Amino acid sequence: MKLKWKDTDEIAWALAEKFPDQNPLRLSFPKLHKLVCELEDFDDAPQASNERILETIQMTWCEEKK
């Protein structure tokens, strides 16, 4: 399945799996954006994200780590 920015839960799960030792709260939004765009299954326009989407991904990723 190809991931789009609207797939925030799936993106967060993919990041948690790929970067298990990363603390998502220590990532700047530009760095988080870069990590998302580099996911193998990610297929969306990089400029289509916004702060709300990145924050949702970050918070969901934090929940995954608990």
CHARMM-style PDB file with segment names, atoms N, HN, CA, C and O in Angstrom:
ATOM      1  N   MET     1       0.835  -1.182   0.000  1.00  0.00      PROA
ATOM      2  CA  MET     1       0.000   0.000   0.000  1.00  0.00      PROA
ATOM      3  C   MET     1       0.881   1.247   0.000  1.00  0.00      PROA
ATOM      4  O   MET     1       1.804   1.357   0.808  1.00  0.00      PROA
ATOM      5  N   LYS     2       0.606   2.162  -0.879  1.00  0.00      PROA
ATOM      6  HN  LYS     2      -0.143   2.073  -1.535  1.00  0.00      PROA
ATOM      7  CA  LYS     2       1.345   3.418  -0.935  1.00  0.00      PROA
ATOM      8  C   LYS     2       0.755   4.392   0.081  1.00  0.00      PROA
ATOM      9  O   LYS     2      -0.461   4.562   0.162  1.00  0.00      PROA
ATOM     10  N   LEU     3       1.628   5.025   0.849  1.00  0.00      PROA
ATOM     11  HN  LEU     3       2.617   4.887   0.783  1.00  0.00      PROA
ATOM     12  CA  LEU     3       1.198   5.943   1.893  1.00  0.00      PROA
ATOM     13  C   LEU     3       1.075   7.363   1.364  1.00  0.00      PROA
ATOM     14  O   LEU     3       1.901   7.827   0.578  1.00  0.00      PROA
ATOM     15  N   LYS     4       0.031   8.039   1.809  1.00  0.00      PROA
ATOM     16  HN  LYS     4      -0.640   7.663   2.448  1.00  0.00      PROA
ATOM     17  CA  LYS     4      -0.212   9.452   1.508  1.00  0.00      PROA
ATOM     18  C   LYS     4      -0.206  10.215   2.826  1.00  0.00      PROA
ATOM     19  O   LYS     4      -0.312   9.611   3.893  1.00  0.00      PROA
ATOM     20  N   TRP     5      -0.082  11.531   2.759  1.00  0.00      PROA
ATOM     21  HN  TRP     5       0.005  12.022   1.892  1.00  0.00      PROA
ATOM     22  CA  TRP     5      -0.043  12.332   3.982  1.00  0.00      PROA
ATOM     23  C   TRP     5      -1.263  12.093   4.871  1.00  0.00      PROA
ATOM     24  O   TRP     5      -1.164  12.194   6.094  1.00  0.00      PROA
ATOM     25  N   LYS     6      -2.408  11.780   4.274  1.00  0.00      PROA
ATOM     26  HN  LYS     6      -2.489  11.698   3.280  1.00  0.00      PROA
ATOM     27  CA  LYS     6      -3.626  11.555   5.070  1.00  0.00      PROA
ATOM     28  C   LYS     6      -3.541  10.278   5.900  1.00  0.00      PROA
ATOM     29  O   LYS     6      -4.331  10.095   6.826  1.00  0.00      PROA
ATOM     30  N   ASP     7      -2.604   9.398   5.586  1.00  0.00      PROA
ATOM     31  HN  ASP     7      -1.962   9.547   4.834  1.00  0.00      PROA
ATOM     32  CA  ASP     7      -2.447   8.118   6.290  1.00  0.00      PROA
ATOM     33  C   ASP     7      -1.545   8.286   7.514  1.00  0.00      PROA
ATOM     34  O   ASP     7      -0.536   7.594   7.648  1.00  0.00      PROA
ATOM     35  N   THR     8      -1.913   9.203   8.397  1.00  0.00      PROA
ATOM     36  HN  THR     8      -2.732   9.765   8.287  1.00  0.00      PROA
ATOM     37  CA  THR     8      -1.025   9.553   9.508  1.00  0.00      PROA
ATOM     38  C   THR     8      -0.730   8.377  10.439  1.00  0.00      PROA
ATOM     39  O   THR     8       0.408   8.215  10.879  1.00  0.00      PROA
ATOM     40  N   ASP     9      -1.730   7.560  10.742  1.00  0.00      PROA
ATOM     41  HN  ASP     9      -2.654   7.692  10.384  1.00  0.00      PROA
ATOM     42  CA  ASP     9      -1.494   6.410  11.628  1.00  0.00      PROA
ATOM     43  C   ASP     9      -0.510   5.433  11.001  1.00  0.00      PROA
ATOM     44  O   ASP     9       0.433   4.987  11.655  1.00  0.00      PROA
ATOM     45  N   GLU    10      -0.727   5.106   9.750  1.00  0.00      PROA
ATOM     46  HN  GLU    10      -1.492   5.469   9.218  1.00  0.00      PROA
ATOM     47  CA  GLU    10       0.143   4.148   9.063  1.00  0.00      PROA
ATOM     48  C   GLU    10       1.567   4.688   8.920  1.00  0.00      PROA
ATOM     49  O   GLU    10       2.535   3.936   9.033  1.00  0.00      PROA
ATOM     50  N   ILE    11       1.689   5.986   8.673  1.00  0.00      PROA
ATOM     51  HN  ILE    11       0.902   6.597   8.582  1.00  0.00      PROA
ATOM     52  CA  ILE    11       3.019   6.602   8.587  1.00  0.00      PROA
ATOM     53  C   ILE    11       3.718   6.509   9.936  1.00  0.00      PROA
ATOM     54  O   ILE    11       4.895   6.155  10.004  1.00  0.00      PROA
ATOM     55  N   ALA    12       3.002   6.825  11.004  1.00  0.00      PROA
ATOM     56  HN  ALA    12       2.046   7.113  10.949  1.00  0.00      PROA
ATOM     57  CA  ALA    12       3.592   6.756  12.346  1.00  0.00      PROA
ATOM     58  C   ALA    12       4.039   5.338  12.671  1.00  0.00      PROA
ATOM     59  O   ALA    12       5.113   5.142  13.240  1.00  0.00      PROA
ATOM     60  N   TRP    13       3.223   4.345  12.315  1.00  0.00      PROA
ATOM     61  HN  TRP    13       2.350   4.504  11.854  1.00  0.00      PROA
ATOM     62  CA  TRP    13       3.592   2.947  12.573  1.00  0.00      PROA
ATOM     63  C   TRP    13       4.836   2.564  11.779  1.00  0.00      PROA
ATOM     64  O   TRP    13       5.713   1.868  12.293  1.00  0.00      PROA
ATOM     65  N   ALA    14       4.915   3.012  10.539  1.00  0.00      PROA
ATOM     66  HN  ALA    14       4.204   3.577  10.122  1.00  0.00      PROA
ATOM     67  CA  ALA    14       6.078   2.705   9.703  1.00  0.00      PROA
ATOM     68  C   ALA    14       7.339   3.350  10.270  1.00  0.00      PROA
ATOM     69  O   ALA    14       8.406   2.737  10.263  1.00  0.00      PROA
ATOM     70  N   LEU    15       7.220   4.578  10.759  1.00  0.00      PROA
ATOM     71  HN  LEU    15       6.353   5.076  10.765  1.00  0.00      PROA
ATOM     72  CA  LEU    15       8.376   5.252  11.362  1.00  0.00      PROA
ATOM     73  C   LEU    15       8.805   4.557  12.652  1.00  0.00      PROA
ATOM     74  O   LEU    15       9.999   4.386  12.896  1.00  0.00      PROA
ATOM     75  N   ALA    16       7.842   4.159  13.474  1.00  0.00      PROA
ATOM     76  HN  ALA    16       6.871   4.298  13.275  1.00  0.00      PROA
ATOM     77  CA  ALA    16       8.157   3.465  14.725  1.00  0.00      PROA
ATOM     78  C   ALA    16       8.870   2.150  14.451  1.00  0.00      PROA
ATOM     79  O   ALA    16       9.766   1.753  15.196  1.00  0.00      PROA
ATOM     80  N   GLU    17       8.474   1.484  13.392  1.00  0.00      PROA
ATOM     81  HN  GLU    17       7.746   1.807  12.787  1.00  0.00      PROA
ATOM     82  CA  GLU    17       9.105   0.215  13.028  1.00  0.00      PROA
ATOM     83  C   GLU    17      10.510   0.433  12.463  1.00  0.00      PROA
ATOM     84  O   GLU    17      11.432  -0.321  12.774  1.00  0.00      PROA
ATOM     85  N   LYS    18      10.666   1.451  11.647  1.00  0.00      PROA
ATOM     86  HN  LYS    18       9.917   2.063  11.394  1.00  0.00      PROA
ATOM     87  CA  LYS    18      11.953   1.703  10.994  1.00  0.00      PROA
ATOM     88  C   LYS    18      12.967   2.347  11.938  1.00  0.00      PROA
ATOM     89  O   LYS    18      14.168   2.102  11.822  1.00  0.00      PROA
ATOM     90  N   PHE    19      12.486   3.170  12.875  1.00  0.00      PROA
ATOM     91  HN  PHE    19      11.510   3.369  12.969  1.00  0.00      PROA
ATOM     92  CA  PHE    19      13.366   3.890  13.797  1.00  0.00      PROA
ATOM     93  C   PHE    19      12.947   3.627  15.246  1.00  0.00      PROA
ATOM     94  O   PHE    19      12.485   4.544  15.924  1.00  0.00      PROA
ATOM     95  N   PRO    20      13.099   2.388  15.732  1.00  0.00      PROA
ATOM     96  CA  PRO    20      12.589   2.038  17.065  1.00  0.00      PROA
ATOM     97  C   PRO    20      13.266   2.787  18.214  1.00  0.00      PROA
ATOM     98  O   PRO    20      12.668   2.944  19.279  1.00  0.00      PROA
ATOM     99  N   ASP    21      14.490   3.247  18.019  1.00  0.00      PROA
ATOM    100  HN  ASP    21      14.976   3.119  17.155  1.00  0.00      PROA
ATOM    101  CA  ASP    21      15.209   3.930  19.094  1.00  0.00      PROA
ATOM    102  C   ASP    21      15.088   5.447  19.028  1.00  0.00      PROA
ATOM    103  O   ASP    21      15.630   6.151  19.880  1.00  0.00      PROA
ATOM    104  N   GLN    22      14.393   5.945  18.041  1.00  0.00      PROA
ATOM    105  HN  GLN    22      13.952   5.373  17.350  1.00  0.00      PROA
ATOM    106  CA  GLN    22      14.252   7.397  17.859  1.00  0.00      PROA
ATOM    107  C   GLN    22      13.155   7.946  18.765  1.00  0.00      PROA
ATOM    108  O   GLN    22      12.068   7.375  18.851  1.00  0.00      PROA
ATOM    109  N   ASN    23      13.444   9.044  19.432  1.00  0.00      PROA
ATOM    110  HN  ASN    23      14.328   9.507  19.363  1.00  0.00      PROA
ATOM    111  CA  ASN    23      12.425   9.745  20.211  1.00  0.00      PROA
ATOM    112  C   ASN    23      11.774  10.772  19.283  1.00  0.00      PROA
ATOM    113  O   ASN    23      12.413  11.763  18.931  1.00  0.00      PROA
ATOM    114  N   PRO    24      10.535  10.562  18.884  1.00  0.00      PROA
ATOM    115  CA  PRO    24       9.901  11.468  17.928  1.00  0.00      PROA
ATOM    116  C   PRO    24       9.772  12.905  18.433  1.00  0.00      PROA
ATOM    117  O   PRO    24       9.708  13.839  17.634  1.00  0.00      PROA
ATOM    118  N   LEU    25       9.733  13.086  19.747  1.00  0.00      PROA
ATOM    119  HN  LEU    25       9.785  12.327  20.397  1.00  0.00      PROA
ATOM    120  CA  LEU    25       9.606  14.439  20.287  1.00  0.00      PROA
ATOM    121  C   LEU    25      10.896  15.243  20.145  1.00  0.00      PROA
ATOM    122  O   LEU    25      10.889  16.463  20.306  1.00  0.00      PROA
ATOM    123  N   ARG    26      11.980  14.578  19.850  1.00  0.00      PROA
ATOM    124  HN  ARG    26      11.986  13.587  19.719  1.00  0.00      PROA
ATOM    125  CA  ARG    26      13.261  15.263  19.657  1.00  0.00      PROA
ATOM    126  C   ARG    26      13.498  15.660  18.201  1.00  0.00      PROA
ATOM    127  O   ARG    26      14.517  16.268  17.872  1.00  0.00      PROA
ATOM    128  N   LEU    27      12.559  15.312  17.346  1.00  0.00      PROA
ATOM    129  HN  LEU    27      11.732  14.818  17.613  1.00  0.00      PROA
ATOM    130  CA  LEU    27      12.700  15.627  15.924  1.00  0.00      PROA
ATOM    131  C   LEU    27      12.057  16.971  15.595  1.00  0.00      PROA
ATOM    132  O   LEU    27      10.948  17.271  16.037  1.00  0.00      PROA
ATOM    133  N   SER    28      12.768  17.764  14.820  1.00  0.00      PROA
ATOM    134  HN  SER    28      13.669  17.520  14.461  1.00  0.00      PROA
ATOM    135  CA  SER    28      12.151  18.977  14.281  1.00  0.00      PROA
ATOM    136  C   SER    28      11.169  18.560  13.188  1.00  0.00      PROA
ATOM    137  O   SER    28      11.276  17.461  12.643  1.00  0.00      PROA
ATOM    138  N   PHE    29      10.236  19.412  12.875  1.00  0.00      PROA
ATOM    139  HN  PHE    29      10.149  20.305  13.317  1.00  0.00      PROA
ATOM    140  CA  PHE    29       9.296  19.083  11.806  1.00  0.00      PROA
ATOM    141  C   PHE    29      10.000  18.918  10.461  1.00  0.00      PROA
ATOM    142  O   PHE    29       9.619  18.032   9.696  1.00  0.00      PROA
ATOM    143  N   PRO    30      11.017  19.735  10.134  1.00  0.00      PROA
ATOM    144  CA  PRO    30      11.727  19.483   8.867  1.00  0.00      PROA
ATOM    145  C   PRO    30      12.384  18.101   8.821  1.00  0.00      PROA
ATOM    146  O   PRO    30      12.373  17.449   7.776  1.00  0.00      PROA
ATOM    147  N   LYS    31      12.950  17.649   9.935  1.00  0.00      PROA
ATOM    148  HN  LYS    31      12.959  18.178  10.784  1.00  0.00      PROA
ATOM    149  CA  LYS    31      13.577  16.322   9.982  1.00  0.00      PROA
ATOM    150  C   LYS    31      12.507  15.232   9.884  1.00  0.00      PROA
ATOM    151  O   LYS    31      12.693  14.248   9.168  1.00  0.00      PROA
ATOM    152  N   LEU    32      11.398  15.397  10.592  1.00  0.00      PROA
ATOM    153  HN  LEU    32      11.247  16.197  11.173  1.00  0.00      PROA
ATOM    154  CA  LEU    32      10.300  14.430  10.516  1.00  0.00      PROA
ATOM    155  C   LEU    32       9.773  14.351   9.082  1.00  0.00      PROA
ATOM    156  O   LEU    32       9.516  13.262   8.567  1.00  0.00      PROA
ATOM    157  N   HSD    33       9.616  15.490   8.456  1.00  0.00      PROA
ATOM    158  HN  HSD    33       9.825  16.374   8.874  1.00  0.00      PROA
ATOM    159  CA  HSD    33       9.154  15.547   7.061  1.00  0.00      PROA
ATOM    160  C   HSD    33      10.089  14.740   6.169  1.00  0.00      PROA
ATOM    161  O   HSD    33       9.635  13.976   5.317  1.00  0.00      PROA
ATOM    162  N   LYS    34      11.387  14.908   6.365  1.00  0.00      PROA
ATOM    163  HN  LYS    34      11.755  15.529   7.058  1.00  0.00      PROA
ATOM    164  CA  LYS    34      12.391  14.185   5.568  1.00  0.00      PROA
ATOM    165  C   LYS    34      12.272  12.680   5.781  1.00  0.00      PROA
ATOM    166  O   LYS    34      12.314  11.915   4.817  1.00  0.00      PROA
ATOM    167  N   LEU    35      12.122  12.244   7.033  1.00  0.00      PROA
ATOM    168  HN  LEU    35      12.088  12.865   7.816  1.00  0.00      PROA
ATOM    169  CA  LEU    35      12.000  10.818   7.328  1.00  0.00      PROA
ATOM    170  C   LEU    35      10.754  10.224   6.674  1.00  0.00      PROA
ATOM    171  O   LEU    35      10.799   9.117   6.138  1.00  0.00      PROA
ATOM    172  N   VAL    36       9.654  10.952   6.718  1.00  0.00      PROA
ATOM    173  HN  VAL    36       9.618  11.852   7.153  1.00  0.00      PROA
ATOM    174  CA  VAL    36       8.419  10.463   6.092  1.00  0.00      PROA
ATOM    175  C   VAL    36       8.621  10.314   4.587  1.00  0.00      PROA
ATOM    176  O   VAL    36       8.280   9.284   4.006  1.00  0.00      PROA
ATOM    177  N   CYS    37       9.171  11.340   3.970  1.00  0.00      PROA
ATOM    178  HN  CYS    37       9.447  12.177   4.442  1.00  0.00      PROA
ATOM    179  CA  CYS    37       9.354  11.314   2.509  1.00  0.00      PROA
ATOM    180  C   CYS    37      10.298  10.201   2.069  1.00  0.00      PROA
ATOM    181  O   CYS    37      10.222   9.740   0.930  1.00  0.00      PROA
ATOM    182  N   GLU    38      11.188   9.767   2.960  1.00  0.00      PROA
ATOM    183  HN  GLU    38      11.250  10.142   3.885  1.00  0.00      PROA
ATOM    184  CA  GLU    38      12.146   8.710   2.634  1.00  0.00      PROA
ATOM    185  C   GLU    38      11.613   7.301   2.897  1.00  0.00      PROA
ATOM    186  O   GLU    38      12.282   6.322   2.569  1.00  0.00      PROA
ATOM    187  N   LEU    39      10.421   7.184   3.484  1.00  0.00      PROA
ATOM    188  HN  LEU    39       9.878   7.979   3.751  1.00  0.00      PROA
ATOM    189  CA  LEU    39       9.843   5.852   3.696  1.00  0.00      PROA
ATOM    190  C   LEU    39       9.614   5.177   2.349  1.00  0.00      PROA
ATOM    191  O   LEU    39       9.151   5.804   1.396  1.00  0.00      PROA
ATOM    192  N   GLU    40       9.939   3.907   2.287  1.00  0.00      PROA
ATOM    193  HN  GLU    40      10.315   3.398   3.061  1.00  0.00      PROA
ATOM    194  CA  GLU    40       9.834   3.152   1.038  1.00  0.00      PROA
ATOM    195  C   GLU    40       8.426   3.188   0.442  1.00  0.00      PROA
ATOM    196  O   GLU    40       8.268   3.294  -0.774  1.00  0.00      PROA
ATOM    197  N   ASP    41       7.410   3.101   1.292  1.00  0.00      PROA
ATOM    198  HN  ASP    41       7.538   3.016   2.280  1.00  0.00      PROA
ATOM    199  CA  ASP    41       6.029   3.038   0.809  1.00  0.00      PROA
ATOM    200  C   ASP    41       5.360   4.405   0.670  1.00  0.00      PROA
ATOM    201  O   ASP    41       4.187   4.490   0.304  1.00  0.00      PROA
ATOM    202  N   PHE    42       6.099   5.467   0.961  1.00  0.00      PROA
ATOM    203  HN  PHE    42       7.051   5.398   1.259  1.00  0.00      PROA
ATOM    204  CA  PHE    42       5.502   6.799   0.877  1.00  0.00      PROA
ATOM    205  C   PHE    42       5.470   7.270  -0.570  1.00  0.00      PROA
ATOM    206  O   PHE    42       6.477   7.228  -1.277  1.00  0.00      PROA
ATOM    207  N   ASP    43       4.293   7.720  -0.997  1.00  0.00      PROA
ATOM    208  HN  ASP    43       3.474   7.755  -0.423  1.00  0.00      PROA
ATOM    209  CA  ASP    43       4.123   8.162  -2.385  1.00  0.00      PROA
ATOM    210  C   ASP    43       3.118   9.310  -2.441  1.00  0.00      PROA
ATOM    211  O   ASP    43       1.964   9.132  -2.832  1.00  0.00      PROA
ATOM    212  N   ASP    44       3.584  10.485  -2.042  1.00  0.00      PROA
ATOM    213  HN  ASP    44       4.522  10.629  -1.725  1.00  0.00      PROA
ATOM    214  CA  ASP    44       2.735  11.668  -2.088  1.00  0.00      PROA
ATOM    215  C   ASP    44       3.637  12.872  -2.339  1.00  0.00      PROA
ATOM    216  O   ASP    44       4.858  12.783  -2.211  1.00  0.00      PROA
ATOM    217  N   ALA    45       3.038  13.968  -2.686  1.00  0.00      PROA
ATOM    218  HN  ALA    45       2.046  14.040  -2.790  1.00  0.00      PROA
ATOM    219  CA  ALA    45       3.800  15.187  -2.954  1.00  0.00      PROA
ATOM    220  C   ALA    45       4.379  15.724  -1.650  1.00  0.00      PROA
ATOM    221  O   ALA    45       3.629  15.968  -0.705  1.00  0.00      PROA
ATOM    222  N   PRO    46       5.694  15.914  -1.575  1.00  0.00      PROA
ATOM    223  CA  PRO    46       6.305  16.407  -0.338  1.00  0.00      PROA
ATOM    224  C   PRO    46       5.697  17.724   0.149  1.00  0.00      PROA
ATOM    225  O   PRO    46       5.557  17.930   1.355  1.00  0.00      PROA
ATOM    226  N   GLN    47       5.342  18.597  -0.757  1.00  0.00      PROA
ATOM    227  HN  GLN    47       5.455  18.430  -1.737  1.00  0.00      PROA
ATOM    228  CA  GLN    47       4.806  19.903  -0.374  1.00  0.00      PROA
ATOM    229  C   GLN    47       3.356  19.839   0.104  1.00  0.00      PROA
ATOM    230  O   GLN    47       2.797  20.859   0.506  1.00  0.00      PROA
ATOM    231  N   ALA    48       2.749  18.673   0.066  1.00  0.00      PROA
ATOM    232  HN  ALA    48       3.204  17.844  -0.261  1.00  0.00      PROA
ATOM    233  CA  ALA    48       1.348  18.530   0.480  1.00  0.00      PROA
ATOM    234  C   ALA    48       1.180  18.391   1.991  1.00  0.00      PROA
ATOM    235  O   ALA    48       0.052  18.315   2.479  1.00  0.00      PROA
ATOM    236  N   SER    49       2.266  18.357   2.725  1.00  0.00      PROA
ATOM    237  HN  SER    49       3.182  18.419   2.329  1.00  0.00      PROA
ATOM    238  CA  SER    49       2.155  18.237   4.185  1.00  0.00      PROA
ATOM    239  C   SER    49       1.972  19.617   4.803  1.00  0.00      PROA
ATOM    240  O   SER    49       2.133  20.644   4.144  1.00  0.00      PROA
ATOM    241  N   ASN    50       1.633  19.610   6.078  1.00  0.00      PROA
ATOM    242  HN  ASN    50       1.503  18.776   6.613  1.00  0.00      PROA
ATOM    243  CA  ASN    50       1.562  20.858   6.834  1.00  0.00      PROA
ATOM    244  C   ASN    50       1.874  20.542   8.294  1.00  0.00      PROA
ATOM    245  O   ASN    50       2.047  19.382   8.666  1.00  0.00      PROA
ATOM    246  N   GLU    51       1.944  21.573   9.104  1.00  0.00      PROA
ATOM    247  HN  GLU    51       1.803  22.516   8.802  1.00  0.00      PROA
ATOM    248  CA  GLU    51       2.322  21.398  10.505  1.00  0.00      PROA
ATOM    249  C   GLU    51       1.346  20.488  11.253  1.00  0.00      PROA
ATOM    250  O   GLU    51       1.763  19.684  12.087  1.00  0.00      PROA
ATOM    251  N   ARG    52       0.066  20.610  10.963  1.00  0.00      PROA
ATOM    252  HN  ARG    52      -0.273  21.264  10.286  1.00  0.00      PROA
ATOM    253  CA  ARG    52      -0.941  19.781  11.641  1.00  0.00      PROA
ATOM    254  C   ARG    52      -0.728  18.301  11.338  1.00  0.00      PROA
ATOM    255  O   ARG    52      -0.814  17.464  12.236  1.00  0.00      PROA
ATOM    256  N   ILE    53      -0.452  17.977  10.079  1.00  0.00      PROA
ATOM    257  HN  ILE    53      -0.382  18.657   9.349  1.00  0.00      PROA
ATOM    258  CA  ILE    53      -0.206  16.588   9.687  1.00  0.00      PROA
ATOM    259  C   ILE    53       1.040  16.057  10.381  1.00  0.00      PROA
ATOM    260  O   ILE    53       1.031  14.951  10.921  1.00  0.00      PROA
ATOM    261  N   LEU    54       2.109  16.845  10.369  1.00  0.00      PROA
ATOM    262  HN  LEU    54       2.116  17.744   9.931  1.00  0.00      PROA
ATOM    263  CA  LEU    54       3.356  16.398  10.998  1.00  0.00      PROA
ATOM    264  C   LEU    54       3.184  16.218  12.504  1.00  0.00      PROA
ATOM    265  O   LEU    54       3.722  15.273  13.082  1.00  0.00      PROA
ATOM    266  N   GLU    55       2.447  17.110  13.133  1.00  0.00      PROA
ATOM    267  HN  GLU    55       2.010  17.878  12.664  1.00  0.00      PROA
ATOM    268  CA  GLU    55       2.199  16.981  14.574  1.00  0.00      PROA
ATOM    269  C   GLU    55       1.383  15.725  14.874  1.00  0.00      PROA
ATOM    270  O   GLU    55       1.653  15.034  15.857  1.00  0.00      PROA
ATOM    271  N   THR    56       0.406  15.426  14.055  1.00  0.00      PROA
ATOM    272  HN  THR    56       0.186  15.987  13.257  1.00  0.00      PROA
ATOM    273  CA  THR    56      -0.402  14.219  14.236  1.00  0.00      PROA
ATOM    274  C   THR    56       0.461  12.970  14.104  1.00  0.00      PROA
ATOM    275  O   THR    56       0.337  12.041  14.902  1.00  0.00      PROA
ATOM    276  N   ILE    57       1.329  12.944  13.107  1.00  0.00      PROA
ATOM    277  HN  ILE    57       1.430  13.699  12.458  1.00  0.00      PROA
ATOM    278  CA  ILE    57       2.246  11.814  12.928  1.00  0.00      PROA
ATOM    279  C   ILE    57       3.145  11.681  14.149  1.00  0.00      PROA
ATOM    280  O   ILE    57       3.331  10.582  14.673  1.00  0.00      PROA
ATOM    281  N   GLN    58       3.702  12.797  14.601  1.00  0.00      PROA
ATOM    282  HN  GLN    58       3.551  13.690  14.175  1.00  0.00      PROA
ATOM    283  CA  GLN    58       4.611  12.795  15.745  1.00  0.00      PROA
ATOM    284  C   GLN    58       3.917  12.265  17.007  1.00  0.00      PROA
ATOM    285  O   GLN    58       4.485  11.440  17.723  1.00  0.00      PROA
ATOM    286  N   MET    59       2.707  12.729  17.280  1.00  0.00      PROA
ATOM    287  HN  MET    59       2.246  13.399  16.698  1.00  0.00      PROA
ATOM    288  CA  MET    59       1.982  12.297  18.476  1.00  0.00      PROA
ATOM    289  C   MET    59       1.578  10.826  18.388  1.00  0.00      PROA
ATOM    290  O   MET    59       1.635  10.109  19.387  1.00  0.00      PROA
ATOM    291  N   THR    60       1.177  10.378  17.220  1.00  0.00      PROA
ATOM    292  HN  THR    60       1.131  10.960  16.408  1.00  0.00      PROA
ATOM    293  CA  THR    60       0.818   8.969  17.042  1.00  0.00      PROA
ATOM    294  C   THR    60       2.047   8.093  17.214  1.00  0.00      PROA
ATOM    295  O   THR    60       1.961   7.024  17.819  1.00  0.00      PROA
ATOM    296  N   TRP    61       3.169   8.518  16.702  1.00  0.00      PROA
ATOM    297  HN  TRP    61       3.238   9.387  16.210  1.00  0.00      PROA
ATOM    298  CA  TRP    61       4.427   7.787  16.858  1.00  0.00      PROA
ATOM    299  C   TRP    61       4.776   7.691  18.344  1.00  0.00      PROA
ATOM    300  O   TRP    61       5.207   6.637  18.812  1.00  0.00      PROA
ATOM    301  N   CYS    62       4.594   8.769  19.077  1.00  0.00      PROA
ATOM    302  HN  CYS    62       4.244   9.625  18.698  1.00  0.00      PROA
ATOM    303  CA  CYS    62       4.859   8.743  20.528  1.00  0.00      PROA
ATOM    304  C   CYS    62       3.984   7.710  21.223  1.00  0.00      PROA
ATOM    305  O   CYS    62       4.457   6.977  22.092  1.00  0.00      PROA
ATOM    306  N   GLU    63       2.724   7.649  20.848  1.00  0.00      PROA
ATOM    307  HN  GLU    63       2.340   8.245  20.142  1.00  0.00      PROA
ATOM    308  CA  GLU    63       1.811   6.668  21.430  1.00  0.00      PROA
ATOM    309  C   GLU    63       2.251   5.242  21.110  1.00  0.00      PROA
ATOM    310  O   GLU    63       2.107   4.345  21.942  1.00  0.00      PROA
ATOM    311  N   GLU    64       2.779   5.033  19.928  1.00  0.00      PROA
ATOM    312  HN  GLU    64       2.896   5.761  19.253  1.00  0.00      PROA
ATOM    313  CA  GLU    64       3.264   3.707  19.520  1.00  0.00      PROA
ATOM    314  C   GLU    64       4.417   3.241  20.398  1.00  0.00      PROA
ATOM    315  O   GLU    64       4.574   2.042  20.632  1.00  0.00      PROA
ATOM    316  N   LYS    65       5.218   4.169  20.881  1.00  0.00      PROA
ATOM    317  HN  LYS    65       5.091   5.142  20.691  1.00  0.00      PROA
ATOM    318  CA  LYS    65       6.399   3.828  21.673  1.00  0.00      PROA
ATOM    319  C   LYS    65       6.052   3.426  23.102  1.00  0.00      PROA
ATOM    320  O   LYS    65       6.891   2.862  23.804  1.00  0.00      PROA
ATOM    321  N   LYS    66       4.830   3.708  23.540  1.00  0.00      PROA
ATOM    322  HN  LYS    66       4.148   4.165  22.969  1.00  0.00      PROA
ATOM    323  CA  LYS    66       4.444   3.394  24.930  1.00  0.00      PROA
ATOM    324  C   LYS    66       4.220   1.921  25.124  1.00  0.00      PROA
ATOM    325  OT1 LYS    66       3.891   1.486  26.228  1.00  0.00      PROA
TER     326      LYS     66
END
